[in-house]
Amino acid sequence: MNRTRATTRHCCRSALFIFNASISSPSRTVLIQPISHNGKTVKVFNEKKLNPISKNPVGYKVIAPPAQLLMADQASLVRKRARFAEHHIWVTRYKDDDLWALGKWTNQSMIEKDGVADYAARNDNVRGEDLVVWATYGLTHNPRVEDYPVMPADAITVALKPADFFDRNPALDVPPSTQAVNKSVLVPVNGVSNREEHEVCCR
Protein backbone atom coordinates (compact mmCIF):
# COMPACT_ATOMS: atom_id res chain seq x y z
CA MET A 1 0.00 0.00 0.00
CA ASN A 2 1.40 3.37 -0.99
CA ARG A 3 0.23 6.67 0.45
CA THR A 4 -0.33 9.45 -2.05
CA ARG A 5 -0.43 13.04 -0.83
CA ALA A 6 -3.66 14.72 -1.84
CA THR A 7 -3.96 18.43 -2.60
CA THR A 8 -6.84 20.58 -1.36
CA ARG A 9 -8.30 20.22 -4.82
CA HIS A 10 -8.94 16.54 -4.15
CA CYS A 11 -9.22 16.27 -0.40
CA CYS A 12 -8.91 18.90 2.27
CA ARG A 13 -7.64 16.40 4.83
CA SER A 14 -4.89 14.83 2.72
CA ALA A 15 -6.09 11.33 3.53
CA LEU A 16 -5.91 9.75 0.09
CA PHE A 17 -4.07 6.49 -0.33
CA ILE A 18 -3.81 4.02 -3.19
CA PHE A 19 -3.44 0.26 -3.09
CA ASN A 20 -0.92 -1.07 -5.58
CA ALA A 21 -1.31 -4.78 -6.25
CA SER A 22 1.79 -6.50 -7.53
CA ILE A 23 0.62 -9.93 -8.64
CA SER A 24 3.26 -12.60 -8.83
CA SER A 25 2.38 -15.82 -10.63
CA PRO A 26 5.49 -17.96 -10.22
CA SER A 27 5.75 -21.28 -11.95
CA ARG A 28 8.14 -22.74 -9.39
CA THR A 29 8.51 -23.06 -5.63
CA VAL A 30 7.98 -19.79 -3.77
CA LEU A 31 9.98 -18.56 -0.77
CA ILE A 32 8.78 -15.40 0.96
CA GLN A 33 10.94 -13.33 3.27
CA PRO A 34 9.69 -11.14 6.14
CA ILE A 35 6.84 -8.81 5.25
CA SER A 36 8.12 -5.24 5.22
CA HIS A 37 6.93 -2.22 7.19
CA ASN A 38 4.92 -0.75 4.32
CA GLY A 39 1.93 -3.04 4.79
CA LYS A 40 2.75 -5.59 2.10
CA THR A 41 0.55 -8.65 2.37
CA VAL A 42 0.65 -12.13 0.89
CA LYS A 43 -2.33 -13.61 -0.93
CA VAL A 44 -2.84 -17.04 -2.42
CA PHE A 45 -5.38 -17.00 -5.23
CA ASN A 46 -6.93 -19.08 -7.97
CA GLU A 47 -6.25 -17.53 -11.36
CA LYS A 48 -8.99 -19.61 -12.98
CA LYS A 49 -11.86 -18.27 -10.87
CA LEU A 50 -12.79 -14.60 -10.62
CA ASN A 51 -14.93 -12.90 -8.01
CA PRO A 52 -18.19 -11.78 -9.69
CA ILE A 53 -18.09 -8.40 -7.93
CA SER A 54 -14.45 -7.29 -7.98
CA LYS A 55 -13.36 -9.39 -10.98
CA ASN A 56 -10.24 -10.27 -8.99
CA PRO A 57 -9.12 -13.88 -8.55
CA VAL A 58 -10.65 -15.52 -5.49
CA GLY A 59 -8.16 -16.20 -2.75
CA TYR A 60 -6.99 -15.92 0.81
CA LYS A 61 -4.72 -13.45 2.56
CA VAL A 62 -2.14 -14.56 5.11
CA ILE A 63 -2.65 -12.64 8.36
CA ALA A 64 0.43 -12.78 10.56
CA PRO A 65 2.18 -10.54 13.09
CA PRO A 66 5.65 -9.09 12.53
CA ALA A 67 8.14 -11.84 13.26
CA GLN A 68 11.89 -12.19 13.10
CA LEU A 69 13.53 -15.02 11.25
CA LEU A 70 15.85 -17.48 12.95
CA MET A 71 18.91 -15.67 14.31
CA ALA A 72 21.19 -18.69 14.75
CA ASP A 73 24.26 -18.83 12.51
CA GLN A 74 24.11 -21.11 9.47
CA ALA A 75 26.90 -23.26 10.91
CA SER A 76 25.07 -23.84 14.19
CA LEU A 77 23.27 -27.06 15.06
CA VAL A 78 20.09 -25.12 15.77
CA ARG A 79 20.09 -23.65 12.27
CA LYS A 80 20.87 -26.98 10.61
CA ARG A 81 17.94 -28.59 12.40
CA ALA A 82 15.58 -25.70 11.67
CA ARG A 83 15.89 -24.94 7.98
CA PHE A 84 12.13 -24.42 7.92
CA ALA A 85 12.69 -21.16 9.86
CA GLU A 86 14.75 -19.56 7.08
CA HIS A 87 11.62 -18.17 5.40
CA HIS A 88 8.25 -17.04 6.69
CA ILE A 89 6.24 -18.66 3.92
CA TRP A 90 7.04 -21.59 1.66
CA VAL A 91 4.73 -22.54 -1.20
CA THR A 92 5.24 -26.03 -2.61
CA ARG A 93 3.34 -28.38 -4.86
CA TYR A 94 1.17 -30.84 -2.97
CA LYS A 95 2.50 -34.36 -2.57
CA ASP A 96 1.00 -37.05 -0.35
CA ASP A 97 4.25 -37.80 1.46
CA ASP A 98 5.18 -34.19 2.27
CA LEU A 99 4.11 -34.32 5.91
CA TRP A 100 6.82 -32.80 8.08
CA ALA A 101 7.77 -29.14 7.75
CA LEU A 102 10.53 -29.68 10.32
CA GLY A 103 11.56 -33.10 9.06
CA LYS A 104 10.43 -36.28 10.75
CA TRP A 105 13.12 -36.46 13.44
CA THR A 106 13.67 -32.84 14.47
CA ASN A 107 15.02 -33.34 17.99
CA GLN A 108 17.16 -36.39 17.21
CA SER A 109 18.75 -35.13 14.01
CA MET A 110 21.94 -33.28 13.20
CA ILE A 111 20.33 -31.64 10.16
CA GLU A 112 16.77 -31.17 8.96
CA LYS A 113 15.99 -33.91 6.43
CA ASP A 114 12.79 -34.56 4.50
CA GLY A 115 11.40 -31.23 5.64
CA VAL A 116 9.96 -28.24 3.82
CA ALA A 117 13.41 -27.09 2.67
CA ASP A 118 13.85 -30.39 0.82
CA TYR A 119 10.33 -30.15 -0.61
CA ALA A 120 11.13 -26.68 -1.93
CA ALA A 121 14.46 -27.85 -3.36
CA ARG A 122 12.57 -29.98 -5.88
CA ASN A 123 11.52 -26.71 -7.52
CA ASP A 124 8.28 -28.28 -8.74
CA ASN A 125 5.87 -26.41 -10.97
CA VAL A 126 3.28 -24.72 -8.73
CA ARG A 127 1.25 -22.60 -11.11
CA GLY A 128 -2.21 -24.02 -11.60
CA GLU A 129 -1.43 -26.93 -9.27
CA ASP A 130 -2.64 -28.01 -5.83
CA LEU A 131 -0.48 -26.10 -3.37
CA VAL A 132 0.67 -26.31 0.21
CA VAL A 133 1.39 -23.00 1.96
CA TRP A 134 3.76 -23.52 4.88
CA ALA A 135 3.59 -20.57 7.29
CA THR A 136 6.58 -20.64 9.65
CA TYR A 137 6.27 -17.61 11.91
CA GLY A 138 7.88 -17.71 15.32
CA LEU A 139 9.17 -15.75 18.26
CA THR A 140 12.68 -14.83 19.32
CA HIS A 141 12.85 -15.20 23.09
CA ASN A 142 14.30 -12.13 24.76
CA PRO A 143 14.37 -13.18 28.44
CA ARG A 144 12.57 -11.11 31.07
CA VAL A 145 12.61 -11.27 34.86
CA GLU A 146 9.00 -12.43 34.62
CA ASP A 147 10.17 -15.58 32.84
CA TYR A 148 11.78 -16.80 36.09
CA PRO A 149 11.46 -19.32 37.67
CA VAL A 150 8.78 -20.69 35.35
CA MET A 151 8.51 -19.24 31.87
CA PRO A 152 4.91 -18.49 30.86
CA ALA A 153 3.59 -19.40 27.46
CA ASP A 154 3.99 -16.97 24.60
CA ALA A 155 1.43 -16.98 21.81
CA ILE A 156 1.56 -16.17 18.12
CA THR A 157 -1.37 -16.37 15.73
CA VAL A 158 -1.39 -16.88 11.97
CA ALA A 159 -4.66 -16.94 10.06
CA LEU A 160 -6.07 -17.09 6.55
CA LYS A 161 -8.57 -14.37 5.67
CA PRO A 162 -10.84 -14.62 2.60
CA ALA A 163 -9.85 -12.03 -0.02
CA ASP A 164 -12.43 -11.56 -2.78
CA PHE A 165 -13.54 -15.12 -2.04
CA PHE A 166 -17.22 -14.40 -1.30
CA ASP A 167 -19.67 -12.15 -3.13
CA ARG A 168 -20.77 -10.49 0.13
CA ASN A 169 -20.10 -10.58 3.85
CA PRO A 170 -20.64 -14.27 4.75
CA ALA A 171 -21.82 -13.30 8.25
CA LEU A 172 -24.93 -11.50 6.98
CA ASP A 173 -27.14 -14.55 7.54
CA VAL A 174 -25.97 -15.16 11.11
CA PRO A 175 -29.06 -14.81 13.33
CA PRO A 176 -28.95 -11.94 15.83
CA SER A 177 -28.42 -12.68 19.49
CA THR A 178 -31.59 -12.93 21.58
CA GLN A 179 -29.70 -12.83 24.89
CA ALA A 180 -31.83 -15.85 25.86
CA VAL A 181 -29.01 -17.39 27.88
CA ASN A 182 -27.32 -14.50 29.66
CA LYS A 183 -30.43 -12.25 29.81
CA SER A 184 -28.24 -9.18 29.38
CA VAL A 185 -29.86 -5.83 28.55
CA LEU A 186 -28.59 -2.33 27.94
CA VAL A 187 -28.28 0.04 30.89
CA PRO A 188 -31.65 1.78 31.46
CA VAL A 189 -31.87 5.36 30.24
CA ASN A 190 -34.27 7.64 32.11
CA GLY A 191 -35.64 4.62 33.91
CA VAL A 192 -36.57 2.79 30.70
CA SER A 193 -34.71 -0.41 29.86
CA ASN A 194 -33.78 -1.39 26.36
CA ARG A 195 -36.33 -4.23 26.39
CA GLU A 196 -39.18 -1.97 27.53
CA GLU A 197 -38.27 0.64 24.93
CA HIS A 198 -38.26 -2.03 22.24
CA GLU A 199 -41.69 -3.29 23.31
CA VAL A 200 -43.15 0.22 23.27
CA CYS A 201 -41.79 1.25 19.89
CA CYS A 202 -42.38 -2.02 18.09
CA ARG A 203 -45.97 -2.94 18.97
Contacts in CASP RR format, 6 or more apart in sequence:
PFRMAT RR
TARGET T0000
AUTHOR 0000-0000-0000
METHOD contacts of the structure
MODEL  1
MNRTRATTRHCCRSALFIFNASISSPSRTVLIQPISHNGKTVKVFNEKKL
NPISKNPVGYKVIAPPAQLLMADQASLVRKRARFAEHHIWVTRYKDDDLW
ALGKWTNQSMIEKDGVADYAARNDNVRGEDLVVWATYGLTHNPRVEDYPV
MPADAITVALKPADFFDRNPALDVPPSTQAVNKSVLVPVNGVSNREEHEV
CCR
1 17 0 8 1.000
1 18 0 8 1.000
1 19 0 8 1.000
1 20 0 8 1.000
1 38 0 8 1.000
1 39 0 8 1.000
1 40 0 8 1.000
2 17 0 8 1.000
2 18 0 8 1.000
2 19 0 8 1.000
2 20 0 8 1.000
2 38 0 8 1.000
3 16 0 8 1.000
3 17 0 8 1.000
3 18 0 8 1.000
4 16 0 8 1.000
4 17 0 8 1.000
4 18 0 8 1.000
5 14 0 8 1.000
5 16 0 8 1.000
6 13 0 8 1.000
6 14 0 8 1.000
6 15 0 8 1.000
6 16 0 8 1.000
7 14 0 8 1.000
10 16 0 8 1.000
24 30 0 8 1.000
25 47 0 8 1.000
25 127 0 8 1.000
26 126 0 8 1.000
26 127 0 8 1.000
27 125 0 8 1.000
27 126 0 8 1.000
27 127 0 8 1.000
28 123 0 8 1.000
28 124 0 8 1.000
28 125 0 8 1.000
28 126 0 8 1.000
29 90 0 8 1.000
29 91 0 8 1.000
29 92 0 8 1.000
29 93 0 8 1.000
29 119 0 8 1.000
29 120 0 8 1.000
29 121 0 8 1.000
29 122 0 8 1.000
29 123 0 8 1.000
29 124 0 8 1.000
29 126 0 8 1.000
30 89 0 8 1.000
30 90 0 8 1.000
30 91 0 8 1.000
30 126 0 8 1.000
31 87 0 8 1.000
31 89 0 8 1.000
31 90 0 8 1.000
31 91 0 8 1.000
31 120 0 8 1.000
32 42 0 8 1.000
32 87 0 8 1.000
32 88 0 8 1.000
32 89 0 8 1.000
32 90 0 8 1.000
32 91 0 8 1.000
33 69 0 8 1.000
33 87 0 8 1.000
33 88 0 8 1.000
34 66 0 8 1.000
34 67 0 8 1.000
34 68 0 8 1.000
34 69 0 8 1.000
34 88 0 8 1.000
35 41 0 8 1.000
35 42 0 8 1.000
35 64 0 8 1.000
35 66 0 8 1.000
35 88 0 8 1.000
41 61 0 8 1.000
41 62 0 8 1.000
42 61 0 8 1.000
42 62 0 8 1.000
42 89 0 8 1.000
43 59 0 8 1.000
43 60 0 8 1.000
43 61 0 8 1.000
43 62 0 8 1.000
43 163 0 8 1.000
44 59 0 8 1.000
44 60 0 8 1.000
44 62 0 8 1.000
44 91 0 8 1.000
44 131 0 8 1.000
44 133 0 8 1.000
45 56 0 8 1.000
45 57 0 8 1.000
45 58 0 8 1.000
45 59 0 8 1.000
45 60 0 8 1.000
45 163 0 8 1.000
45 164 0 8 1.000
46 57 0 8 1.000
46 58 0 8 1.000
46 59 0 8 1.000
47 57 0 8 1.000
47 127 0 8 1.000
47 128 0 8 1.000
48 57 0 8 1.000
48 128 0 8 1.000
49 57 0 8 1.000
49 58 0 8 1.000
50 56 0 8 1.000
50 57 0 8 1.000
50 58 0 8 1.000
51 57 0 8 1.000
51 58 0 8 1.000
51 164 0 8 1.000
51 165 0 8 1.000
51 167 0 8 1.000
52 167 0 8 1.000
53 164 0 8 1.000
53 167 0 8 1.000
53 168 0 8 1.000
54 164 0 8 1.000
56 164 0 8 1.000
57 164 0 8 1.000
58 163 0 8 1.000
58 164 0 8 1.000
58 165 0 8 1.000
59 162 0 8 1.000
59 163 0 8 1.000
59 164 0 8 1.000
59 165 0 8 1.000
60 160 0 8 1.000
60 161 0 8 1.000
60 162 0 8 1.000
60 163 0 8 1.000
60 165 0 8 1.000
61 160 0 8 1.000
61 161 0 8 1.000
61 162 0 8 1.000
61 163 0 8 1.000
62 89 0 8 1.000
62 133 0 8 1.000
62 135 0 8 1.000
62 158 0 8 1.000
62 159 0 8 1.000
62 160 0 8 1.000
62 161 0 8 1.000
63 158 0 8 1.000
63 159 0 8 1.000
63 160 0 8 1.000
63 161 0 8 1.000
64 88 0 8 1.000
64 135 0 8 1.000
64 137 0 8 1.000
64 157 0 8 1.000
64 158 0 8 1.000
64 159 0 8 1.000
65 137 0 8 1.000
65 156 0 8 1.000
65 157 0 8 1.000
67 88 0 8 1.000
67 137 0 8 1.000
67 138 0 8 1.000
67 139 0 8 1.000
67 156 0 8 1.000
68 138 0 8 1.000
68 140 0 8 1.000
69 85 0 8 1.000
69 86 0 8 1.000
69 87 0 8 1.000
69 88 0 8 1.000
70 78 0 8 1.000
70 79 0 8 1.000
70 82 0 8 1.000
70 85 0 8 1.000
70 86 0 8 1.000
71 140 0 8 1.000
72 78 0 8 1.000
72 79 0 8 1.000
72 82 0 8 1.000
73 79 0 8 1.000
74 80 0 8 1.000
77 110 0 8 1.000
80 110 0 8 1.000
80 111 0 8 1.000
80 112 0 8 1.000
81 106 0 8 1.000
81 107 0 8 1.000
81 109 0 8 1.000
81 110 0 8 1.000
81 111 0 8 1.000
81 112 0 8 1.000
82 102 0 8 1.000
82 106 0 8 1.000
82 112 0 8 1.000
83 111 0 8 1.000
83 112 0 8 1.000
83 115 0 8 1.000
83 116 0 8 1.000
83 117 0 8 1.000
84 90 0 8 1.000
84 101 0 8 1.000
84 102 0 8 1.000
84 103 0 8 1.000
84 112 0 8 1.000
84 115 0 8 1.000
84 116 0 8 1.000
84 117 0 8 1.000
84 134 0 8 1.000
84 136 0 8 1.000
85 136 0 8 1.000
85 138 0 8 1.000
86 117 0 8 1.000
87 136 0 8 1.000
88 135 0 8 1.000
88 136 0 8 1.000
88 137 0 8 1.000
89 133 0 8 1.000
89 134 0 8 1.000
89 135 0 8 1.000
89 136 0 8 1.000
90 101 0 8 1.000
90 116 0 8 1.000
90 117 0 8 1.000
90 119 0 8 1.000
90 120 0 8 1.000
90 133 0 8 1.000
90 134 0 8 1.000
90 136 0 8 1.000
91 126 0 8 1.000
91 131 0 8 1.000
91 132 0 8 1.000
91 133 0 8 1.000
91 134 0 8 1.000
92 98 0 8 1.000
92 116 0 8 1.000
92 119 0 8 1.000
92 120 0 8 1.000
92 122 0 8 1.000
92 124 0 8 1.000
92 126 0 8 1.000
92 131 0 8 1.000
92 132 0 8 1.000
92 134 0 8 1.000
93 122 0 8 1.000
93 124 0 8 1.000
93 125 0 8 1.000
93 126 0 8 1.000
93 129 0 8 1.000
93 130 0 8 1.000
93 131 0 8 1.000
93 132 0 8 1.000
94 129 0 8 1.000
94 130 0 8 1.000
94 131 0 8 1.000
94 132 0 8 1.000
95 119 0 8 1.000
98 115 0 8 1.000
98 116 0 8 1.000
98 119 0 8 1.000
98 132 0 8 1.000
100 114 0 8 1.000
100 115 0 8 1.000
101 115 0 8 1.000
101 116 0 8 1.000
101 134 0 8 1.000
101 136 0 8 1.000
102 112 0 8 1.000
102 115 0 8 1.000
102 116 0 8 1.000
103 109 0 8 1.000
103 112 0 8 1.000
103 113 0 8 1.000
103 114 0 8 1.000
103 115 0 8 1.000
103 116 0 8 1.000
104 113 0 8 1.000
104 114 0 8 1.000
104 115 0 8 1.000
105 113 0 8 1.000
106 112 0 8 1.000
112 118 0 8 1.000
116 134 0 8 1.000
116 136 0 8 1.000
119 132 0 8 1.000
135 158 0 8 1.000
137 156 0 8 1.000
137 158 0 8 1.000
138 156 0 8 1.000
139 154 0 8 1.000
139 156 0 8 1.000
141 154 0 8 1.000
146 152 0 8 1.000
162 170 0 8 1.000
179 185 0 8 1.000
185 193 0 8 1.000
185 194 0 8 1.000
185 195 0 8 1.000
186 193 0 8 1.000
186 194 0 8 1.000
188 194 0 8 1.000
189 197 0 8 1.000
192 200 0 8 1.000
END
